[in-house]
Every structure is written in structure tokens, then in C-alpha cells.
Amino acid sequence: MVNNLFAGKDSMYFLYRRLVTKMKKGGLEDVMDSSRPDENEETVNTGAPKVPWGILIYDGIATVFTFIMLGVVSRSGLSYAELFQQEPYKIWLLVIGVVLMFIGLALFSRWKMKLGKERREEAIARGPIVPVEYDRTWLADAERLENWNVVSDTAVNMTFFAEQYIVVNGEKAHKDYKNYKYESQLTKVFVQDGKFCIEVPFKDVLIEIPLSEFGTGRKQERAVFHSWMQGEKADSEKYQPYQIEKLGHGLFSCEYYYVPIAHEGREYSLLVPNYEMQTFKDMTGIQIDF
């Protein structure tokens, strides 16, 4: 089971919402939450659209006709100029076939543009699609604040590994079209009143985790992740001890740590890159199992 706090079917629905204690009133997360329909509302069918039969038949006939005429012209053994002088109607039929094909492509493009416009209008009218596991109570107890000044002056930037998944036959699986599993999630973190606090930039939410709820961090194998969020380059002298491998196309590889969190009878986790682990350990005081 995926219990990473920064995991979900979409970055707007990450699991950390269960642990949000404060959020900005009218902020992005508050607006998104209030605009979502009830969790039991049916999900809109967004399957592949069917091309109208008229366009399919027209395009099919035009394509077959054009290829037949191409075959006729090629079997004549004459150049286009010679054939046009001897049997011009064959060249004209070929030209007509090509024109009909382009008309068919234009009709298909027009239909596709019209469909896209209709879907955009439907999406605006419908609002956000709700994942089946979304629960409106996740943010019900979060304190809505008019002024967002909850971040301590001692806060530091820290990245965690975030992961998005799909549901296949009722099981959570990672998207197979991606050649990586994790994304870098930039946050601001600080410790206050015995709690490890995480502010998610641009979402205007604060997560507060009692330090007593952290378990022992466990070292994991190397993971491939997308996006480097640090101020210095991955191959700089500062990060050389962490053996971060640059793979190209915005991808990197490094070791990381699985840090369990026991909260209200549930187990969650944070995935901490090795280059952030020392700072994380100093702030939380957790034990590490190598």
C-alpha cells in the first residue's frame, strides 16, 4: 500500500491532506476543496471519443481511391508528364484523390477541435474530477487562517520524494509510461512545540507531525527521481558525498530513507533523499537503521 504523505493520483490530492492542521482561507487548497463535489458523486466518463461514421467512411473511400490511382500511374511505366500527355484523365483522377484526402483530414481536424472545445467547456462547468478515495473530512478540522504567517523564521527548504499512481484492478500501481517513480517535492520545514511542521508552497497548507510519532528511518536502494530542486547543482562539491547520478532529461538517481509515521492508528511515511537526511535527522532526532 502506498502510504507516502506525498503520494496520490494527482498532486492536488496527495495523502498529506489527512495531516493538514492549518490552511489559508481562500488559498489554493481551500478553494479546491470547496469546489469538489461529494465523494460519492459518479466520475465523469472521459474515455476515448468515437470518430463520426461519416468522416471514417469518407476518409476510407478517399484513401483507397487515391492509392488505387497511384497504383495505376506507377504500373503505366511512364513519367507523370508522359502519362499526362497520353492519358491525362488518370493524372486528374489522382489529383482529385489527393484533394479528397486533404479534405478528409481537414474534416477530422475540425471535428477534433470542436470536441476539444466541448470538453473544455464541460470541464469548466463540471469542476475538478474527484478521485474515488477522496474524503471531504480530510480537511474538515483544518484551521482556516485569514493571514498566512504560520511559517517560522527558522524554516529551511527541504525536498521529499513524491509519487503519483494509477489504480489497476483495484490495486495502486505507478504509471508505466514514465521511466521514473518519484518527483521532487519542495517544502519549507521547521520544528515548533514538539512538532515537525511542513509547509507546502503554493498550496497554503501546514502539516504538523508530533516528533513522538516518527519511527526509525530505514535506508533504501537508489531511486530515480525527476527534477532537482536544490540551489546548487547536483554535481557540485557540496553534494559529491551523496553520489547523486545525473541521468539526463531532468532525471537523477540517489539513495533515500523511508521514515514511518504512526498517526491516529494509521501508518504514513516520508521519503527523504540521502542529501536531506542529515538535516532531517538533526531537526527530528529520529534514529536511522542503515
C-alpha positions as CSV (number, residue, x, y, z in Angstrom):
1,M,0.0,0.0,0.0
2,V,1.2,3.5,-0.9
3,N,1.4,5.4,2.4
4,N,3.8,8.1,1.4
5,L,2.4,11.5,2.5
6,F,3.3,12.9,-0.9
7,A,1.5,10.2,-2.9
8,G,-1.7,10.4,-4.7
9,K,-3.5,10.0,-8.1
10,D,-2.8,13.7,-8.7
11,S,-0.6,16.2,-7.0
12,M,-3.7,18.1,-5.9
13,Y,-4.9,15.1,-3.9
14,F,-1.7,14.0,-2.1
15,L,-2.3,11.9,1.0
16,Y,-0.8,14.5,3.3
17,R,-4.2,16.2,3.4
18,R,-5.1,13.8,6.3
19,L,-2.5,15.6,8.5
20,V,-3.1,19.2,7.5
21,T,-3.8,21.3,10.6
22,K,-3.8,24.8,9.2
23,M,-4.6,26.3,5.8
24,K,-5.0,29.7,4.3
25,K,-8.6,30.8,4.0
26,G,-9.3,31.3,0.3
27,G,-6.0,29.7,-0.6
28,L,-5.5,27.2,-3.4
29,E,-6.2,24.1,-1.3
30,D,-9.3,25.8,0.4
31,V,-10.7,26.8,-3.0
32,M,-10.1,23.3,-4.5
33,D,-11.7,21.6,-1.5
34,S,-14.8,23.7,-1.5
35,S,-15.3,23.3,-5.3
36,R,-15.2,19.5,-5.2
37,P,-18.5,17.6,-5.4
38,D,-19.3,15.0,-2.8
39,E,-17.1,11.9,-2.7
40,N,-19.9,9.6,-3.8
41,E,-20.6,11.5,-7.0
42,E,-20.0,9.5,-10.1
43,T,-16.8,10.1,-12.0
44,V,-17.3,11.6,-15.5
45,N,-16.5,9.2,-18.3
46,T,-13.5,10.6,-20.2
47,G,-12.9,7.6,-22.4
48,A,-11.7,7.8,-26.0
49,P,-14.2,9.6,-28.2
50,K,-15.6,7.8,-31.3
51,V,-15.0,9.4,-34.7
52,P,-18.2,10.0,-36.6
53,W,-19.0,7.3,-39.1
54,G,-19.4,9.8,-41.9
55,I,-15.8,11.0,-41.5
56,L,-14.5,7.5,-41.3
57,I,-16.3,6.3,-44.4
58,Y,-15.3,9.4,-46.4
59,D,-11.6,9.2,-45.4
60,G,-11.6,5.5,-46.1
61,I,-13.0,5.9,-49.6
62,A,-10.7,8.8,-50.4
63,T,-7.7,7.0,-49.2
64,V,-8.5,3.8,-51.1
65,F,-9.3,5.7,-54.3
66,T,-6.0,7.6,-54.1
67,F,-3.9,4.5,-53.6
68,I,-5.6,2.8,-56.5
69,M,-4.8,5.7,-58.8
70,L,-1.2,5.7,-57.5
71,G,-1.0,2.0,-58.5
72,V,-2.5,2.7,-61.9
73,V,0.0,5.5,-62.6
74,S,3.0,3.5,-61.3
75,R,2.1,0.4,-63.4
76,S,1.9,2.5,-66.6
77,G,5.7,2.8,-66.7
78,L,5.5,6.4,-67.8
79,S,6.5,9.5,-66.1
80,Y,3.8,11.9,-64.8
81,A,4.5,14.3,-67.7
82,E,4.3,11.5,-70.3
83,L,1.2,10.0,-68.8
84,F,-0.5,13.4,-68.7
85,Q,0.1,13.8,-72.4
86,Q,-1.2,10.4,-73.3
87,E,-3.9,9.7,-70.7
88,P,-4.5,13.0,-68.8
89,Y,-7.7,11.7,-67.1
90,K,-5.6,9.3,-64.9
91,I,-3.5,12.2,-63.6
92,W,-6.6,14.3,-63.0
93,L,-8.2,11.4,-61.0
94,L,-5.0,11.1,-58.9
95,V,-5.1,14.8,-58.2
96,I,-8.8,14.6,-57.3
97,G,-8.0,11.7,-54.9
98,V,-5.3,13.6,-53.2
99,V,-7.6,16.7,-52.8
100,L,-10.3,14.4,-51.3
101,M,-7.8,13.0,-48.8
102,F,-6.8,16.5,-47.7
103,I,-10.5,17.4,-47.3
104,G,-10.9,14.4,-45.2
105,L,-8.0,15.4,-43.0
106,A,-9.5,18.9,-42.7
107,L,-12.9,17.4,-41.6
108,F,-11.2,15.2,-39.0
109,S,-9.1,18.2,-37.6
110,R,-12.3,20.3,-37.4
111,W,-14.1,17.6,-35.5
112,K,-11.2,17.2,-33.1
113,M,-11.0,20.9,-32.4
114,K,-14.8,21.1,-31.8
115,L,-14.5,18.1,-29.5
116,G,-11.7,19.7,-27.6
117,K,-13.7,22.9,-27.2
118,E,-16.8,21.0,-25.9
119,R,-14.7,19.0,-23.4
120,R,-13.1,22.2,-22.1
121,E,-16.5,23.8,-21.6
122,E,-17.7,20.6,-19.9
123,A,-14.7,20.6,-17.6
124,I,-15.2,24.2,-16.6
125,A,-18.9,23.6,-15.9
126,R,-18.2,20.3,-14.0
127,G,-15.3,21.4,-11.9
128,P,-12.5,19.1,-10.7
129,I,-12.9,15.4,-11.0
130,V,-12.8,13.7,-7.6
131,P,-10.6,10.6,-7.1
132,V,-12.6,7.7,-5.8
133,E,-10.7,7.6,-2.5
134,Y,-11.1,11.3,-1.8
135,D,-12.7,12.1,1.6
136,R,-14.0,15.5,2.3
137,T,-13.4,15.0,6.1
138,W,-9.6,15.1,5.5
139,L,-9.6,18.8,5.6
140,A,-12.7,19.4,7.8
141,D,-10.8,20.0,11.0
142,A,-8.1,22.2,9.5
143,E,-8.0,25.7,10.8
144,R,-8.7,28.3,8.1
145,L,-6.5,31.4,8.6
146,E,-7.1,34.8,7.1
147,N,-3.4,35.8,7.3
148,W,-0.8,33.2,6.3
149,N,2.1,33.8,8.7
150,V,2.5,30.4,10.2
151,V,6.0,29.7,8.8
152,S,8.7,30.1,11.4
153,D,11.8,32.3,10.7
154,T,13.9,29.2,11.3
155,A,12.2,27.3,8.4
156,V,14.5,25.7,5.8
157,N,13.8,24.4,2.4
158,M,13.6,20.6,2.2
159,T,12.7,18.2,-0.6
160,F,10.9,14.9,-0.2
161,F,10.1,12.3,-2.8
162,A,6.5,12.5,-4.1
163,E,4.8,9.8,-6.2
164,Q,1.8,9.6,-8.4
165,Y,0.0,6.4,-9.1
166,I,-2.9,4.9,-11.0
167,V,-5.4,2.2,-9.9
168,V,-5.3,-1.1,-11.9
169,N,-7.8,-3.8,-10.9
170,G,-8.3,-2.1,-7.5
171,E,-4.5,-2.0,-6.8
172,K,-2.3,1.0,-6.8
173,A,0.4,1.0,-9.5
174,H,2.8,3.5,-10.9
175,K,2.3,5.0,-14.4
176,D,4.1,2.7,-16.8
177,Y,4.7,5.5,-19.4
178,K,7.2,7.2,-17.0
179,N,10.8,6.0,-16.7
180,Y,10.9,7.3,-13.1
181,K,8.8,6.7,-9.9
182,Y,9.4,9.9,-7.9
183,E,9.2,13.7,-8.2
184,S,11.0,16.2,-6.0
185,Q,8.5,18.0,-3.8
186,L,9.9,21.2,-2.4
187,T,8.7,22.3,1.1
188,K,9.6,24.5,4.0
189,V,10.1,22.7,7.3
190,F,10.7,23.7,10.9
191,V,10.2,22.4,14.4
192,Q,7.8,24.1,16.8
193,D,6.1,23.0,20.0
194,G,7.4,19.4,19.7
195,K,6.1,19.1,16.1
196,F,7.8,18.7,12.8
197,C,6.0,21.3,10.6
198,I,5.8,21.1,6.8
199,E,4.5,24.0,4.7
200,V,3.7,23.1,1.1
201,P,4.5,26.2,-1.1
202,F,1.7,27.4,-3.4
203,K,-0.8,25.1,-1.6
204,D,-1.0,27.3,1.5
205,V,-1.3,24.3,3.9
206,L,0.6,23.4,7.0
207,I,1.2,19.8,8.2
208,E,2.2,19.2,11.8
209,I,3.6,15.9,12.9
210,P,4.4,15.3,16.6
211,L,8.0,14.2,16.9
212,S,6.9,11.3,19.0
213,E,5.1,9.8,16.0
214,F,8.2,9.3,13.9
215,G,9.7,5.8,13.8
216,T,13.2,4.6,12.8
217,G,14.3,5.7,9.4
218,R,15.3,2.8,7.0
219,K,17.8,3.2,4.2
220,Q,16.5,2.2,0.8
221,E,18.1,1.4,-2.6
222,R,18.8,4.0,-5.2
223,A,15.7,5.6,-6.7
224,V,15.3,7.5,-10.0
225,F,13.5,10.9,-9.5
226,H,12.6,13.9,-11.6
227,S,13.6,17.5,-11.0
228,W,16.5,18.9,-9.0
229,M,15.2,21.5,-6.5
230,Q,18.4,22.4,-4.7
231,G,20.1,25.8,-5.0
232,E,23.4,24.2,-6.1
233,K,23.9,21.7,-8.9
234,A,23.8,18.0,-8.2
235,D,27.4,17.6,-9.2
236,S,28.7,20.4,-7.1
237,E,31.2,19.8,-4.3
238,K,28.5,20.1,-1.7
239,Y,26.6,17.0,-3.0
240,Q,29.5,14.8,-4.1
241,P,29.4,12.7,-0.9
242,Y,25.9,11.6,-1.7
243,Q,26.8,10.0,-5.1
244,I,24.0,11.6,-7.0
245,E,23.9,10.3,-10.5
246,K,22.6,12.6,-13.3
247,L,20.7,10.6,-15.9
248,G,19.7,13.3,-18.3
249,H,16.2,14.6,-19.3
250,G,15.8,16.1,-15.8
251,L,16.3,12.7,-14.1
252,F,18.6,11.9,-11.2
253,S,19.3,8.9,-9.0
254,C,20.3,8.6,-5.3
255,E,19.7,6.6,-2.2
256,Y,16.8,7.6,0.1
257,Y,15.3,6.8,3.5
258,Y,11.8,5.5,4.4
259,V,10.7,7.3,7.6
260,P,7.5,5.8,9.1
261,I,4.9,7.9,10.9
262,A,2.3,6.4,13.3
263,H,-0.6,8.8,13.4
264,E,-4.0,8.1,14.9
265,G,-3.9,4.4,14.3
266,R,-2.6,4.7,10.7
267,E,0.9,4.4,9.3
268,Y,2.2,7.0,7.0
269,S,5.7,7.8,5.7
270,L,8.0,10.4,4.4
271,L,10.6,9.5,1.7
272,V,13.7,11.6,2.5
273,P,16.6,11.8,-0.1
274,N,20.0,11.0,1.3
275,Y,21.2,14.6,0.7
276,E,18.4,15.9,3.0
277,M,18.7,13.2,5.7
278,Q,21.3,14.8,8.0
279,T,19.2,18.0,8.3
280,F,16.1,16.0,8.8
281,K,17.7,13.8,11.5
282,D,19.1,16.9,13.3
283,M,15.6,18.5,13.3
284,T,13.6,15.5,14.4
285,G,16.1,13.5,16.4
286,I,15.0,10.2,14.8
287,Q,17.0,7.0,14.7
288,I,18.4,5.6,11.5
289,D,18.7,1.9,10.6
290,F,21.4,1.5,8.0
